[in-house]
Amino acid sequence: MKYFVLIPDGAADEPQESLGGKTPLAAASTPMLQRLAKQGTVGLTNHVPDSLPPGSEVACMSLLGYDPLQYFTGRAPLEAAAKQISLGPYDWAVRCNLVSIEDRGDGPTMVDFTADHITTEEATALLETVQEGLQSDFPSLKGWRFVPGVSYRNLLLYETEEAIQCELGEDLRTTAPHDRINQQIADSFPRGTGSKLLTEIMARSEAWLKNHPVNQARKSKGLGLATHVWLWGAGQRPAFKSFQSLHGVDGVMITAVDLLRGLAQLAGWRCREVEGATGYLDTDYTAKGRAAIDELKSSDLVCVHVEAPDEAAHEGNAAAKVKALEEIDEKILAPVMNFLDTAAANGEPYRVLVCPDHPTLCSTQMHSRGQVPFLIAGEGIKSSSVTSYSEESATAGPKVLTGSSLIGQLFNEVSGDDIGAR
């Protein structure tokens, strides 16, 4: 049996006036998704427990079958795992965005949580200066270091081998910068144990970055500046069980996002890197589709995560979200299904799961909690009365109340009528 999982990040949404009252999923031309909807089962599930933030760190964990209420400790530890950083029992990881904050006369506002999609090379140079500033302005801090990642997505680590009190605590609460786009940030700073330290670092970073050559060069080109670091998503190492031990199957992850790489690493999966995969609207969809087919030739389970729908919604661009969904259908899902159909004709059955992690609303440009439509099709999955794939059509299908149980349907001999019984 071959298993294919497709995660169109943030694909679920509300009806858009600009799309004639349709959601992006309903407005997009997605013939392969609709074919699978007719063959399999479409329903609703929820990957974000009420007590946790509606981010991909929680929702994708659930989608991969790990109950966030049991396994979630924070976003940054997952991204540390993606970088092969093994956190010790007393270590902490903090997500560090390079952002653009401006005061337009009514208080500081989060203008851009990506610093105008700053390049990885630029971000690396900026963080070298931030590290120097940290050591100069906070000489008593020991064991803290900034770790460059991809573009605006970076980390701040606290590492120690001693069982000593860290400045951070389990009651620390932070705010994701992408949830404050074009909003004032006065009430968005960290709270709880360690909040004073993180807030001070964020405030001091303005001076460290203000006249940096990278920002001067970007300004001359009319590009947005990295004005601050924004610290959030702090946590300690999670204790995952391997996916193999839970389901008897190993997986391969194809993604351009460190969060998903980290989840894969913790689950014991291998990550396939794809040249041209950017984690943005310009990602190479075709290359991702080819990589998925290549991996399916030798692997039992392949998961493709695509960030583009989420990025489009963060920009409030419904048309771009529709285009991203159409690209996913045409350049990833269609060729993968052609491969799987050929394999099935030669005696190798398959099952397919398509599901967003959470809604990302074009109207608010933010992640949202709530139900998302899932689609499961393939060997042993009977067709249901729902014959199209969208948020609205899925309301007539079965409900999987605990999102982390959804992926288990791939590995059970169940019919479409049994899905949602849990």
Rosetta blueprint (number, residue, H / E / L):
1 M L
2 K E
3 Y E
4 F E
5 V E
6 L E
7 I E
8 P E
9 D L
10 G L
11 A E
12 A E
13 D L
14 E L
15 P L
16 Q E
17 E H
18 S H
19 L H
20 G L
21 G L
22 K E
23 T L
24 P H
25 L H
26 A H
27 A H
28 A L
29 S L
30 T L
31 P H
32 M H
33 L H
34 Q H
35 R H
36 L H
37 A H
38 K H
39 Q H
40 G L
41 T E
42 V E
43 G E
44 L E
45 T E
46 N L
47 H L
48 V L
49 P L
50 D L
51 S L
52 L L
53 P L
54 P L
55 G L
56 S H
57 E H
58 V H
59 A H
60 C H
61 M H
62 S H
63 L H
64 L L
65 G L
66 Y L
67 D L
68 P H
69 L H
70 Q H
71 Y H
72 F L
73 T L
74 G L
75 R H
76 A H
77 P H
78 L H
79 E H
80 A H
81 A H
82 A H
83 K L
84 Q L
85 I L
86 S L
87 L L
88 G L
89 P L
90 Y L
91 D L
92 W E
93 A E
94 V E
95 R E
96 C E
97 N E
98 L E
99 V E
100 S E
101 I E
102 E E
103 D E
104 R L
105 G L
106 D L
107 G L
108 P E
109 T E
110 M E
111 V E
112 D E
113 F L
114 T L
115 A L
116 D L
117 H L
118 I L
119 T L
120 T H
121 E H
122 E H
123 A H
124 T H
125 A H
126 L H
127 L H
128 E H
129 T H
130 V H
131 Q H
132 E H
133 G H
134 L H
135 Q H
136 S H
137 D H
138 F L
139 P L
140 S L
141 L L
142 K L
143 G L
144 W E
145 R E
146 F E
147 V E
148 P E
149 G E
150 V E
151 S L
152 Y L
153 R E
154 N E
155 L E
156 L E
157 L E
158 Y E
159 E L
160 T L
161 E L
162 E L
163 A L
164 I L
165 Q L
166 C L
167 E L
168 L L
169 G L
170 E L
171 D L
172 L L
173 R E
174 T L
175 T L
176 A L
177 P H
178 H H
179 D H
180 R L
181 I E
182 N L
183 Q L
184 Q E
185 I L
186 A L
187 D L
188 S L
189 F L
190 P L
191 R E
192 G L
193 T L
194 G L
195 S H
196 K H
197 L H
198 L H
199 T H
200 E H
201 I H
202 M H
203 A H
204 R H
205 S H
206 E H
207 A H
208 W H
209 L H
210 K L
211 N L
212 H L
213 P H
214 V H
215 N H
216 Q H
217 A H
218 R H
219 K H
220 S H
221 K L
222 G L
223 L L
224 G L
225 L L
226 A L
227 T L
228 H E
229 V E
230 W E
231 L E
232 W E
233 G E
234 A E
235 G E
236 Q L
237 R L
238 P L
239 A L
240 F L
241 K L
242 S L
243 F H
244 Q H
245 S H
246 L H
247 H H
248 G L
249 V L
250 D L
251 G E
252 V E
253 M E
254 I E
255 T L
256 A L
257 V L
258 D H
259 L H
260 L H
261 R H
262 G H
263 L H
264 A H
265 Q H
266 L H
267 A H
268 G L
269 W L
270 R E
271 C E
272 R E
273 E L
274 V L
275 E L
276 G L
277 A L
278 T L
279 G L
280 Y L
281 L L
282 D L
283 T L
284 D L
285 Y H
286 T H
287 A H
288 K H
289 G H
290 R H
291 A H
292 A H
293 I H
294 D H
295 E H
296 L H
297 K L
298 S L
299 S L
300 D L
301 L E
302 V E
303 C E
304 V E
305 H E
306 V E
307 E L
308 A H
309 P H
310 D H
311 E H
312 A H
313 A H
314 H H
315 E L
316 G L
317 N L
318 A H
319 A H
320 A H
321 K H
322 V H
323 K H
324 A H
325 L H
326 E H
327 E H
328 I H
329 D H
330 E H
331 K H
332 I H
333 L H
334 A H
335 P H
336 V H
337 M H
338 N H
339 F H
340 L H
341 D H
342 T H
343 A H
344 A H
345 A H
346 N L
347 G L
348 E L
349 P L
350 Y E
351 R E
352 V E
353 L E
354 V E
355 C L
356 P L
357 D L
358 H L
359 P E
360 T E
361 L E
362 C L
363 S L
364 T L
365 Q L
366 M E
367 H E
368 S L
369 R L
370 G L
371 Q L
372 V E
373 P E
374 F E
375 L E
376 I E
377 A E
378 G E
379 E L
380 G L
381 I L
382 K L
383 S L
384 S L
385 S L
386 V L
387 T L
388 S L
389 Y L
390 S L
391 E H
392 E H
393 S H
394 A H
395 T L
396 A L
397 G L
398 P L
399 K E
400 V E
401 L L
402 T L
403 G H
404 S H
405 S H
406 L H
407 I H
408 G H
409 Q H
410 L H
411 F H
412 N L
413 E L
414 V L
415 S L
416 G H
417 D H
418 D H
419 I L
420 G L
421 A L
422 R L
